[in-house]
């Protein structure tokens, strides 16, 4: 599963965002089905970055928020939660800016 997530990261860096999102969705579904919470959190955070690159801020926010929840549920340390929490704050900021411009 971790190899598949990393392969999706490579696809993202290559600009193959649809393919990366599709692969990560399968990783999220499988890891959540098996209750591999830390792997699911990694897949969700990675998919959130792809959504962000696709300008899908709502999708990114949902994935980053889920990653925080899954890591917290697994007993992650504050340091381990930090990247996902920062991602949530950044996306919320972007969403707020968009709303202000409307």
C-alpha positions, 0 to 999 in steps of 0.5 A: 500500500505504501508503495502505491501511495508513493507511486501516486506521489510520483504521478502527482509530481509528473502532473498526472493528477487524475491518475494520482487521485484515482490511485489514492482513492483506491488506497484510501478505500482499502486502508480504511477497510482494513482499519490501517489508520496511519496508512489511511491518513498518509493516503488521505493527506497525499490525496488532499495535496492532489486535490489542492493541485486540482484546485478542489479546495473542498476535497483537499479540506475533507482529506486533510481533516480526515488525516488529522482524525485518523492520526489522532485516533491512532495516538499520533504525537503532536509532531505527527499531527502538525503537517495535517493541521497546517494543511487544514489551516492553509486550505481554510485560509484559501477558502476564506479568501475565495469567499471574501472575493465573491 
